[in-house]
Amino acid sequence: MEARTEMMAVATARCALGARLVAPLMLALLAACSTTGPAPAPAVPTSCPENLSAVKAKLVTPYDELASFIGPDELEATLTKPVDEMIERGGGFAPSIASGEKYVQEYNAILADEKGTRAEYRAMGETDEWIDLYLNSVRDGITINQAFVDAVRCKQAMAQAQPQS
């Protein structure tokens, strides 16, 4: 019994010693990663997406199911419409970004209360299959709207980097 207690004490001491040796090393690694000066200006993009078609591969809902759920032509039009046209129709860079971010926030709020959303739709008589499709379409809405916001910011950065005439 005494030998077992002694072994546990040695193991505990080694573990504590290891932690004391690792902690300064971790701090040194973190310090090496930090910057002391101002952050460099972000690089100006050399190209931006012309439309949102690249998002198609990131959708969680099978494309055909999503298209039939939100409207057969609506999804295709959303993904293939030129971003420049959407920015123009949206009133410019800032309003377009604000609109896309608003939808991302609204969709995130729906997903944050997934349990409540499920209960609400069940109370309206929707099936679990329909609710799953709806929630996946909300996830895809986040993906699409975030891609739009990113594309608009990219185009804004390129426009701001061009020399003024």
C-alpha positions in Angstrom: 0.0 0.0 0.0 2.8 2.4 0.9 4.6 1.7 -2.4 1.5 2.4 -4.3 1.0 5.7 -2.5 4.6 6.6 -3.2 4.2 5.8 -6.9 1.1 8.0 -7.1 3.0 10.8 -5.4 5.9 10.5 -7.9 3.4 10.4 -10.9 1.6 13.5 -9.6 4.9 15.3 -9.1 6.0 14.4 -12.6 2.7 15.6 -14.1 3.0 18.9 -12.2 6.6 19.3 -13.3 5.6 18.6 -16.9 2.8 21.2 -16.7 5.3 23.8 -15.3 7.7 23.0 -18.2 5.1 23.1 -20.9 3.4 26.4 -19.8 6.4 28.7 -20.5 6.9 26.9 -23.8 3.2 27.5 -24.7 3.5 31.2 -23.7 6.6 31.6 -25.9 4.8 30.1 -28.8 1.8 32.4 -28.3 4.2 35.4 -28.1 5.9 34.4 -31.3 2.5 34.4 -33.0 1.4 37.8 -31.8 2.2 41.0 -33.6 3.4 44.2 -31.9 2.8 46.6 -34.7 -0.3 47.6 -36.6 -1.9 44.9 -38.7 -1.0 45.1 -42.4 -3.7 46.4 -44.7 -5.7 43.6 -46.3 -4.6 42.7 -49.8 -6.8 44.0 -52.6 -8.4 41.1 -54.3 -7.4 40.5 -57.9 -10.8 38.9 -58.8 -14.2 38.5 -57.3 -17.0 36.1 -58.0 -19.2 37.2 -60.9 -22.2 35.3 -59.6 -22.9 32.8 -56.7 -22.7 29.6 -58.7 -19.7 28.4 -56.7 -22.0 28.1 -53.7 -23.9 25.3 -55.3 -21.3 22.8 -54.2 -21.6 24.0 -50.6 -25.4 23.5 -50.2 -26.5 21.0 -47.6 -29.8 20.3 -49.3 -29.7 18.4 -52.5 -30.0 20.9 -55.3 -33.2 19.5 -56.8 -35.0 19.4 -53.4 -34.0 22.9 -52.5 -35.0 24.2 -56.0 -38.5 22.6 -55.7 -38.8 23.8 -52.1 -38.1 27.5 -52.8 -39.2 27.6 -56.4 -37.7 25.9 -59.5 -36.5 29.1 -61.1 -35.7 31.1 -58.0 -32.6 29.1 -56.9 -31.1 29.1 -60.3 -31.7 32.8 -60.8 -30.2 33.5 -57.4 -27.0 31.6 -58.1 -26.5 32.8 -61.7 -27.5 36.5 -61.5 -24.5 38.7 -61.8 -23.3 40.1 -58.5 -22.9 43.5 -60.0 -26.5 43.5 -61.0 -27.6 42.5 -57.5 -25.4 45.3 -56.0 -27.0 47.8 -58.4 -30.6 46.6 -57.6 -29.7 46.6 -53.9 -28.7 50.3 -53.9 -24.9 50.0 -53.8 -22.3 48.3 -51.7 -23.3 49.3 -48.2 -27.1 48.5 -48.5 -26.3 45.2 -50.3 -23.9 44.2 -47.5 -26.4 45.2 -44.9 -29.2 43.3 -46.5 -27.2 40.1 -46.9 -26.0 40.4 -43.3 -29.6 40.9 -42.1 -30.7 37.7 -43.7 -27.7 35.8 -42.3 -28.6 37.1 -38.8 -32.3 36.2 -39.2 -31.5 32.7 -40.5 -29.0 32.2 -37.6 -31.8 33.2 -35.2 -34.1 30.5 -36.6 -31.4 27.9 -36.2 -30.5 29.1 -32.7 -34.1 28.1 -31.7 -34.3 25.0 -33.8 -36.3 23.2 -31.1 -38.8 26.0 -31.0 -39.0 26.2 -34.8 -39.7 22.5 -35.0 -42.4 22.7 -32.3 -44.0 25.7 -34.1 -44.1 23.9 -37.5 -45.3 20.6 -35.9 -48.2 22.6 -34.3 -49.1 23.8 -37.8 -49.2 20.2 -39.0 -45.9 20.0 -40.9 -44.1 16.7 -41.0 -40.6 16.1 -39.6 -39.4 15.6 -43.2 -40.7 18.9 -44.3 -39.3 20.6 -41.2 -35.9 19.1 -41.9 -36.0 20.3 -45.4 -37.0 23.8 -44.2 -34.2 24.0 -41.7 -31.7 22.8 -44.3 -33.0 25.5 -46.6 -32.3 28.0 -43.9 -28.7 26.7 -43.6 -28.4 27.1 -47.3 -29.8 30.6 -47.1 -27.0 31.4 -44.7 -24.5 30.0 -47.1 -25.9 31.9 -50.1 -26.3 35.2 -48.3 -22.8 35.0 -46.7 -21.4 34.3 -50.1 -23.2 37.3 -51.5 -21.9 39.5 -48.7 -18.3 38.3 -49.3 -18.7 38.9 -53.0 -20.0 42.4 -52.5 -17.1 43.2 -50.1 -14.7 41.9 -52.6 -16.1 44.1 -55.4 -16.1 47.0 -53.0 -12.5 46.5 -52.1 -11.6 46.4 -55.8 -13.6 49.5 -56.5 -11.9 51.4 -53.7 -8.5 50.4 -54.8 -8.9 51.7 -58.3 -7.4 55.2 -58.9 -10.0 58.0 -58.8 -10.3 59.9 -62.1 
